[in-house]
Amino acid sequence: MIVHSCECSECISTFADLGTGEAVLSVEESQRDAKNAVSALEQIETGTFATPSWVIFPPNSVRVVSWNINRGLHLDRIIEFLAGAKADILLLQEADQNARRTHHINVAKKIAQKLRMNCAFATEFQELTQGSRTSPAYHGQVTLSRWPLSNCRIIRFEEQTNFWRPHWFLPEIPPFQERI
């Protein structure tokens, strides 16, 4: 299904995907689906899987791992690596939730359960081709911790810098040898 919407609420129209034979949605159904999608993008899913323990003395150091896990496509290898890293806090980017390509599992929850860590999953966007209308797929960021997570929230960038855009780099050093 292709959904187009502009800023105004009256301009929501949907079209059937030619290959599915799916009926065109009414404006009311489209608006309801749009509201549900926005609602899902504002929610944080949390899970408590760490074994509660008393910490008498705070640790001298904290081990943090940040990794783009590429949707969790090789989940067993990802979990094996993360288990070996023995991190206290994991910051994972590009985690799937209910996507066809990762067998409709919740990647964040699966990692948290296997590693016995607490987790918070924040949706970045809905994967339109990986789920269905009744069972949508999402893609987002995950924070996992051996300690309880509290006051979890989403902070979205309103603007981004041009740092990531490609640019030419010409070193300012004289050539080592000049040849023709």
Buried (B, 14 or more C-beta within 10 A) or exposed (E): BEBEBEEEEEEBBBEEEEEEEEEEBEEEBBBEBBEEBEEBBEEBBBBEBBEEEEEEEEEEEEEEBEBEBEBBBEBEEBBEEBEEBEBBBBBBBBBBBBBEEBEBBBBBBBBBBBBEBBBBBBBBEBBEEBBEEEEBBBBBBBBBBBBEBEEBEBEEEEEEEEEEEEEEEEEEEEEEEEEE
